[in-house]
Amino acid sequence: MTDSVVAAGEDRIGALPDDTLRIVLSFLPSCESVCTCVLARRWRHLWKSVPTVVFYEEEETRFVTSLLLLRDQAPLREFVFISFLDGTPQDAELWLRYAASCQVKVLRLAVHRYDFTERLPLPDMTLVCHQLTTLDICSVTLEERTLDFSSCPVLDVLEMQDCEINAEKISCQSLRHLSMDTCSFPEDVRTRISCPGLAALELTENVGLTPFLESMPSLVTASARFDTEWSEREEPYDHCLNGGYYGHCGEDSCLACHRIDVEDDVCVLLDGLCGAVDLKLISTPEMELAKSETLPKLDLEYDLIPLHFAQIICTRDFKWRHTFTKLKTLYLSEWCLAADFSGLVYFLQHSPILEKLTLALKICEQESLNIKDDSYKPSKEYLISKNLKVVEIKCCYEAESIHHIVEILINLGVPPENINIPHNHESSDRFSFEEG
């Protein structure tokens, strides 16, 4: 037998250095890595300095707390708790503070309760962690009135999902990526988001008052998908329940219009979004676009009739005339077609280097957008970006309404050869957009 043949029974894993074994153990859930203490004397304390603490299964609170108390104060690369919790908010706060004391870099907390309608309240979310780069929290109630992450000077990514946010302000100077998905914002005050270094922003299906976005000069990609179930909710939020012109319905009982009158000197969304290179604004399609025909004709440059959530917020911001000087790709849903195509016209007029526009329209075969037979002809000359090479209209069916939209785009200055409706299994032959 040659020297290259491994002797029978040789412990090759045990021959590895301690630091390598800790890396191996870091791929295991903590409840399994701690079990390696019985393998041999050398393994007895290795689990205490593994650079990750991970709980995926349904763990007892006492076990989690005991494991953390027995663990060394070795630096943590990652702390993950994605499990049901049978303990108290104080237990969760203790774990978070332990992770922060170990200078954790990635912190993920997703707390599931046996009552699925209940979130875990966290009265104090103030973290002092100079190494934290990623914070991901799910299904918790953040009770603080200010979420200030100044004590996490290198925090780069903040993700919130299914969280109840009570803060009047969220502040982080170092943050570059912010995602808020199905979260609940306050109903009595708009949360102000102050993250000037953001490069990527994602707001998806959140409820409550739409947050204020402060200036984000480094923003590259931004996506805002407004709540699609607003019509089933009793709270008015940012919707005029009387179906009138937003902020001017004239009813004292309309809290949304009263609020917007008070906030008339503040831009909500577009001040933060106007620096984006890639922008998506998507809103619920349930509103009937024809309602705008029953309201007074308004100047497109100033007062616009909002019917969708996106239009409700964006049109009240249009008066600030923000120019999207960096915007190259834009994705809009049918909210931009309401009120004489006000949203569409605004973005075409205020995006001087726009290269690609996508209109995602939820139009079924028998549906119509109730567009008047006469094509829309702008009263002024609108300056369309000379860089606009592609206008893509996505829809289930090439309904008659699409013909009208194409005519309107041409009247706005879009070359017909740049307009495209992709084939899909439900659509008929491609439209011909050539003039003649």
N, C-alpha and C positions, 0 to 999 in steps of 0.2 A: 504493500500500500504506500503510495507516494505521500509527501508532506502536504500536498494540496488537498488531500482528502480529509474532510472534517471528521474528527473523532466522534464516535457514537456518543450521544448524550451531551455533547458540548452545548452550553448555553450561549448562543451567539448574541441574543438580545441583551443578556446580562453583561456582555462584554462591551457594550456601547457606553460612551461617557454619560454622566448624569444629565448634562444639558440636552443631549440628544433624546434621552428617555423622556424628559419633560416635554419636549416637542411632540413626541409620539403620544403621550398621555393627553396632550392638549386637544387631540382630535376626538376624545371620548367625552360623553356627558360626565359631569362631576360625580354623580352617584356611582358610576362605573370606575372612574379613575381612582376614587378613594378605596375601592375594593382591592386594588393591587397591593395594599399595605400588608397583606397576608402572604404574598408570594415568597418573600425572603427578607432577611434583616435589612438588606440594602434598600429594599423597596418601601420600608416602613414609613418613611417621611417624605418620599419623593413627591407624592401628590400635593403636599402642603405648599410647594413652590411652583406648581404648574402655572404657566402664564395665562391660562384661561379658566374661567368658572362658568359652567354651562348647565342650566336646568331646563330640560325639555319636557319631562314627564310630569305627572301629577305628584308633586313633592309636598311632604308635610312641612309646615312652617318651622317646626322645631328642628327638623333635620337640616334645613337650609341654614338657619341661624347657627346651629352647632358647628356645621362644616366651616362656616366663615370664621367663627371664633377660634377654631382649632388650626385654621390655615395660617401660614406665615404671612408677614406683611410684604411678601415679595411683589414686585411690580406686576400689574395685570395688563395684558394686551387686550383682552376682551372679557366682558361680563355679560352673560346672556341669561335672561329669565323669561321663558315663554311657556307658561303653565297656569294651571288653576291655583288660586291662592285661598287658603282657609284661614289666613291670619288677619291682622289689622293693618291699617295704613302705616302705623309706627314700625311694623316689621319691614315693610317695603322701604321706608325711609332709612332704616338702619342698614339695609343691604346696599342702598345707593351710596350712602356715606362711606361705607366700608370700601366699595369700589373706588370712590373718589380718593380715599386716603391711600390707596395703592396705585394712584396715578394711572387709572385705566385709560386706554386710548379709544376703545369702542364699547359703548354701553347700550344694550338693547333690553327693554323692559316691556313685555306684553302680558298683561295680567288678565286672566280670564276668571270670571266669577260664575258661580253656579246659577245665579240669577242673571241671565244674559242681558237684561235691561239695565243692569247696575254696573257702574264704573268704580274703580278704586280711587277714593279721594286722596290726593297728596297735598296737604296744607302748605308744605314748604319744599319748593323745588330748587332752592338756591344751592348750586353745586360749586365747590371750589376745587377745580381740577385743571392743572396747567398743561396736562398732556392729552386731554380729551379732544378727539378729532371728530367722532361720530356719535350722535345721540339719537336713538330710535325708540319712541315710546308709543304704546298702544293701549287703548281701553282704560284710560285713567282720567280723573278729574283734577285739573290744575287750578287750585283755589286762589293762588296769589294774584293780586291785582297788577303786578308787574313781573314779567319774566325777563330778568336781566342776566345775560350770560357773559358779563364782563369778566367774571372770575374763571372763565374757560377761554383763555386768550387765543387758542389755536383751534377752536371748534369750527369745523369745516362743513359738516353735514348735519342737518336737523330734520328728522322725519317724525310726523305725528299722524296717527291714524285712530279714528274713532275716539278722539279725546274731547272732553268738555273743557273749553278754554274760558276762563273768567278774567283774563288779564286785559287791562286797558292798553298795555304796550308790551310788545315783544322786541327786545333789543339785543343785537349781537353784531359787533363791528367786524369780526373775522369770518362770519358765515358766508359760504359761497353757494350752498345748495340747500334749499328749503322746500319741503313737501308737506302739505296738509291735506289729508284725505278723509272725507266723511267726519269732519270735526264739527263741533258746535261752538259757535262764537256767541258772545253776549247779545242779549236782545235790547239792552238799554243804552249801550254805548259801543261805538265802533272801536275795535282793537286796532291800534296803530302798530304797523310793522316797520321797524327801523333797522334795516340790514343793508347798509350802503354798498357792501362788497359782494352782494349776490350776483352769481353768474347764471344760476338756474332756479326757477320758481315754478312750483306746481300747486295749484289750488283746485281740488277735485271734490265736487258734490258736498260742499260744506253748507251748513245751515246757520241761521242767525244773521246778524247784520254783516254785510260785506266789509272786510277790514280796509282801513286806510293803508295805502302803500306809499311810503316815502321814496324819495329819489333813489334810483338804483343805476348809477351810470355804467356799471360793469356788466349789466344784465345781457346775457346771450340768448337763452331760451326761456320762454315763459308760456305757461298753459293755465287757463282758467276755465274750468267746467262748472257751470252753475247748477244748483240743486234742481234735479228733474222732477222732484215730488212736491215742489212748493205749493201747487194747487190743491194738494190734499191736506195741507197744514192750516191750522187755525191762525197762527201767528202771521202778521202782515209782513214782517221783515222789511225788505226793500221793494214791496209790491203794492201798488195802489189798488185797493180792493174795489174801488168804484170804477176801475177800467178807464180812468181819464188820463189827461196829460199829467205826467209825473211831476209832483210838486205843486200842481195848480188845479186839483180836482174840485176845490172849493168846499169840501166837507170837513167840518171841524173834528169829526170822529175818525178821520183817516190819519192814523199815527204815522204812516210812511211819508205822506205828503207833508205833514207838519214837521217831521224830522228833517226832511230835505230842505224845507224853507229855512230852518235854523242853521243848517250846515251849508248854506248857499255859497259861502266864500271858500270852500275847501274842495279840492279835487280828490276823489276817492281812489280810483284805480290807475288812470292813464298817466299820472305823474310818475308812477313807479314803472309802468310798462313801456313808456315811450322810447326807452333806450334799447329795447330788445332787437335782436337780429332775426329770431324765429319766434313767432307769436301765434298762439291758438286761443280763440275765444269761442266757447261753445255754450249754448244755453238750451233750455227746454223747448221743444217744438210744439207744445200743446196749445199755445195761444193762437187765436185766430187772427191772421194778419189783416183781414179785411176790416177789422174794427177801426183802423186808422182812418178809413174813409168817412166815418161818421163825425170826425173831429175837425176843428178848423185847420185850414191849410197854413203851414208854418214855414218859416225860412229855414232851409236845410243847414245853413251855416251856424245857426244859433239854436233855436228851440226845436227839439225833435220829440216825436211821440214814442215813448218807450212802452213796449208790451211784454217783452221777455225780461228775465233777470239781467242778462248781459246788456240789453238795450236800456233797461232802467238805469243801470249804473253808468254805462258808457256815454249815453246821450246827455246825461247831466254833466259829464266831464268834457263833452265836446266844446263847450263854450270857452274852455281854456286854450283851445286851438293848439294842442300839443302836436308837434311834428315828429314823425317816427323816422328820424334821420338815418338810422342804421338798419331799418327793417328790410329784409330780403325775401323772407317766406312768411305768408300769412294764411291762416286757416280759420274760416268763419262758418258758422251754421246759419240757419234761416232767420235768426233774429235780425241780421243785418239787412234783410229785405223789407222789413216793416216800415211803415211811415215813409212811403215814397223812397225806399231803398237808402234811407239816411245813413245807416251804418256803413254800407258798402261804399257810398259816395264819399263819406268822410275819409275812410282809410285810403281810397284811391287818390284822393286829393292831397292827403298829408303824409304820403309815403314816397318820397322822391326817388329812392333807389330800389323799389320793390321789384323782385324778379319773378316770383311765383305766387299766385293766388289760388287757393282751393276753397270752393264753396261746397259744403257737405249738406245736402238738402234731404230731409226725410219726407219725400213726396211719394205717395203710393199711386197706383195706376189710375184710380178714379178721383184723386184729390186735385185740388187746384189752389193756387195761392191767391185767387180772386184779384188778379191783376187786371187793370182796365185794358180795353182793347187798344187804345191809343198808346203807342210806345212812349216811354218816359224820355223827355228831352230836357236836359238841364238848361236853366235860364242863363247860366254863365258858362264861360269856357273853363272846363276843369283840366288841370294839368296832370296828365297821367304819366307815370314813370316811363321813361324811354327804355328802361332796362326790363320792363315787364314782358317776359317771353312766353309765359305759360299761365293760362287761366283754366283750371280744371274744375268741372262741375260734377260732383259725385251725387248720384241719386239712384233709387231703386228702379224707376221707370222714367223714360223720356216723355213725360207728360207735356200737355200743351203749354203749361206754365213755363217750362224750360225754354221754349221758343221766345217767350216774352223776355225772359232774363237775358238771353243771348242778344236780343235787339237792344236792350237797355245797356248792356256792356259795350256794344258797338257805338251806341250814341254817346257813351261816356268817353270814347276815344280808344277803346281796346281794339286792336286789329283783329278782324275775324279769323285770320289764320292762326292766331294765338289761343283761340278758345277750343277746348277739347272736352269731350264727354267720354270717359273710358268705357269700353265694352264691359258688360257683365252678363251673366247667364239669363237675366230677366229683361235686358234692354233689347230694343230693336236695332235696326241698322243705324249707323252713326249719322248724326245730322250733317247736313252740308251747310257750312257757314260762309261759303263764298258768296259774295254779292253778285246780283244779276238775276 
